[in-house]
């Protein structure tokens, strides 16, 4: 067996810190100081090292640096389904705030078709990378699983109510938002309403709150139990059939993602919204300036993300305890999906 020219293997091998130091005519320690952002290096030396890095295509081994220094400026974000605009916007804002703090972030997205097992595996991967802190934005991992992590590294849970005393939590005020939703629907005369209610997660909390508030107002509620994972079109046919039979005048969905899927199916079936059926969503993560015309509660995603990415003096991402409360949203009602006769009202 023969091998190619010696130059081929050398060209394919990744550049080392020693090679950078030799090219820049400095010590390996100097290269390390430049790459770590130390100010104890002259501008000329810094420029020489960075030129050598670019020339050789050197990529620092972040994991090795963290292990050597027993510290890291790398943060982990566990995110649920970035296809959903609310999660995508949350991700974008957190990334921006983390970058402003001169930190770095690694994101892990579990398989959206699976459950808690995949989320736990993604969480384990982030911890295995020795991140300096964790931001968790998913509704499936239990408080009992998350709480023990807080003794090892800073953890922030974003986007769900959290009552565990050891967990920093930044949530949306789902109770107040549900009150906005239920009051608006009841006040405009709806007395037979279908509510999509997933079996687990934040969407479940939203649905249950709306159901209880509507029933307290004397509204007849048809609860449609739904799966949490990857089923945005679940019960679309059921809602359309109920509307055609005159059994309901409104349908409430616990996310805009599910609402938009329903609108697609309703249009295909020839059901007019809101003439034949009024519908509502939740989240308001679409930056559409009214073009989609969604009736929804706009949750303050940017405010929650900004709090989650607050940098403390230690250089780690953390937040002030926010257990037992949340950031309130506002009602955003626009045609063609508005509840019948409803005008735009923002709180």
N, C-alpha and C positions, 0 to 999 in steps of 0.2 A: 504494500500500500504506500502510495506517495502522497505528500501534502503539497499545498500550493506554496508560492513564494513566501518567505519569512515576513515580508512587508505586509502581506494580506492580513495575517493574524494580528500583527501589531496595530494595523489601521482599525481593526474591528474592536480591539480592546478598549474599554472605557478609560478615560484619562483619570489619573490619580492626583491627590493633593501634592504628592512629592513631585510629580511632573509639572504642576503649576508653579510650585516653589522654585524649581530649577529654571523654568522659562522666565519667571519674573526676577530671578536672581535674589531671592529672599529665603528666609527660613520657613519651614512648614508651620511653625507657630505663628509667624506673621500672616501667612495665608489664612490660617484659622481665625485670627483676630479680624481680618478684613471681612471674611464671610459671615462672621457673627455680628458685624455691625459695630465693632469697637471703635471708639473715637481716638484711641491712643495709637494712631497710625497717620503718618504724613499723607497729604493729598497726592503727592507724586508716587509714593509706594502703593497707595490704594489703587490709583489709576493703573499702575503697572500690573498689579495682581489681577484686577478685573479684566484687563486686556488679555492676559494669559488665560484666564478662565474662558473668555469668549472664543479665543483662538483655538483652544484645545477642546472646547465643548464639555468642560468639566461640570458634573452635576453633584453637589454635596450630598452625602449620605446622612439625611436628617435623623434616621433612627440611630445610627452609630453615634452621632453628636449627642443625642438625648441620653443614650446609655452612658456615655463617657462623662457627661456633666451632671447626670442624675436630675436633669431638668428638661423642660420642653416648652416651646412657645406654640405648640400644636394643639388645637382644640378639636374635639370630635362633635359632629352633629348627626344625630339619628333622626331621620326625616321620613315621614309617611307620604307615599305617593305624590311625587312632584308634578304629576300630570294635573293634579287639582290646583287651580290658580291660587287658592289661599296658601297652600304649602309652598308653591313656587315663589310667591311674593315674600313669604316669611324667610325662605332660604336666601333670597336676594338681599333683603335688608340686613339679615344677620351677617352675611358674608361682607357686606359693605362696612358695617360697624366693626367687625373683627379686623378687617384690613386697616381701618383708620387707627386701630389700637396697635398696629404693627405686629399683629399676631397672624397665625396661619390656621386654616381650618380644613379638616378632612370630613367629608360627608359620606354617610352610609345609608343606603336606601334598601330596606328589606323587600323581598318578593311580595308584591301587592296582592298576589293570589293566595298567599299563605297567611298564617296567623302568628300567634305569639312566639312560636318556636323560631321562626325566621327572624323576628325582631330581636330575640335574645341572642341569636347567632351573630347578627350584625353588631349588637352592643358588645359582645365578647371580642369581636375583631377590633373595634375601636379601642377598647381597654388594652388589648394585646399590643397595640401600636404605642402604648405609653403616652397617651394624650394627657395634657395638663389639666383638662377640664372637659365636661360633657354638657351638651345642650340636647335635651330629649324632647322631640315634638312628635309624639305618637300616642294614641289613646289606648294601646293594648297592654303595654308592660305594666304589671301591677306595682302598686306602691311598695309592697313587701319585697319585691325584687330590686327596686331602685334604691330604697332607703339605705341598705348596707353599703352602697357605693359611696355615700356622702362622707363616710369616715376616711376614705382613701383619696378622694379628689373632689373639687367643686362640681356640683351637679345642678343644672337648672332645668326644670320641666316647663315647657311653654305650650300654651294653647288648651289646657284642660284644667278644670278645678282639681285641686289637690289638698287633701286634709291632713296628710301625714306630717307631724311636727318637725321631722328631720329633713324634709324636702323643700328646697326653695322652688316656688311655683309662681308663674306669671300666667294668669288665665284671663279669658274673656268673661264678662259678667253674663253668663248664659241665662241666669234667672231673670235679670232685667231685660235682656234681649228677647227672651221668650214672652215676657209680659208685653213688650212692644208688638210682637207678632200676633199673639192671641187677641189682644185688645183691638188691633186694627181689623182683623178678620171678623171678630164678633160685632164690632161697632158698625160695620157696613152690611149687617143684616144676614150674614151666613149662619144657617142653623143646622146644616148637614155637611160635615167636612171630613175628608179623608186625610189621615196623617201617616206618612211613611215612617216607620219606627225600626231602625236597625237593632240587631240583637246585642251590640256591645259598642263601647266607645263614646266619644263626645257627642256624636250624632244621636245616640240613644238618650243622653241627658236632655238635649234640645227637644226631641220628640216627646219625651215623657212630660217635661214641663209644659209644653204647649197643650198636650192632651188634658192634663189636670186643670190648667187655667181655662181652657175652652169649656170643659164640662162644668166647671164652677159657674160659668156664665150661661149655663143651660143649653149649650150647643151639643148636638148629637155628633159624636166622633166615631168614625170607622178607623180602627187602628190596623195598619197593614204591616205585619212583621216582616223585616227584610234582613238579608245577610249583609255583613259589613264589607266584604271583600269583592272588589272588581265586578260589581253587579249594578251599575248605575241605571240600567234599564229595567230592573226588577219591579214588578207590579205596574208597569206602564199600561199594559193591556187591561189590567183589572180596573185601573182608574178611568181609562177611556170608556170602558163598558159601563161603569157605574154612572159616569156623567151622561152618557147617552140615554140611560134608563131614568134619569132624573133623580137618582138616589143621593147625589151630592152636588153642591154648587161651588165647592172650592176644594183644592188639594194642596197640602203643605209638605214640602220636601226639606230635609235637614241639611241640605247643601245645594249650592248653585250647580255643582257638577251633576247631581241627580236631576235637578230641575231642567237643565238644558237638554239632557238626554230625553226627558219626558216631552219637551217641546218638539223635538225631532220626531218622536213617535206620534205625537198628537197631530202634527202637520201631515204626516204620511197617512194618518187615518181620517183626515178631513175634519178633525175636531178644532173648532176655533177658540183661541185664547186671547182675551178673556170673555168673549161673547158667550161661549158655551160653558166655559169653566174658568174660574179664577184660580191662579196658582201662586205660590210663594216659594222662595228659596232661602238660602242662608249663607253668609260669608262675605259677599260683595267683593271678592278678590279680583274680579275682572275689571281691568282699567279701560272701560269701554266708553266713558263719558256719555252714557245713556243710549248708545247705539244698539245694545242688545235689549234694552228695555226691561231689565229684570226687576221684579219686586222682591226685595231681599233686606235682611238686616246686615248692614256693613259693619263687620267686626274690625276693631282698630289693630290690624295686623302690624302696621309699622310701629305703633307704640309698644306693643308686646315684644317685637323683635329687638327694638332699641334697648328696652330694659334688660332683655336676656343677654345682650352683648355689651353690657356695662363693664368697663375694665377697672379692676381694683388695683391698688398699689402693688399688690403681689405679682401683677402681670397675668393673672388668671381671670377668665371670664366667670362672673358670678352675678348674683342679683340680691336685692333685699328680699326678705321673706314676704310673700304675697299670698299666703294661705288664707282660705276662707273668703276671698274676694276676687274681683277681676276688673278688667278694663271694659267699660260700657261701649256699646255700639250705637248706631243710629238707623232709623227706618229710612229706606230708600225705595220709593215706589214710582215706577214709570210704566207707561203703556209700552208694548201690548200685553204685558204680563201682570198688570196691576189688578188688585182686587176691585171688583166692580165699583165704579164711581169714586175710587180713591184718588186723592190728589197728592202731589209730592209733599212730603213732610220730613224734615230732618231734625234730629234732636241734638 
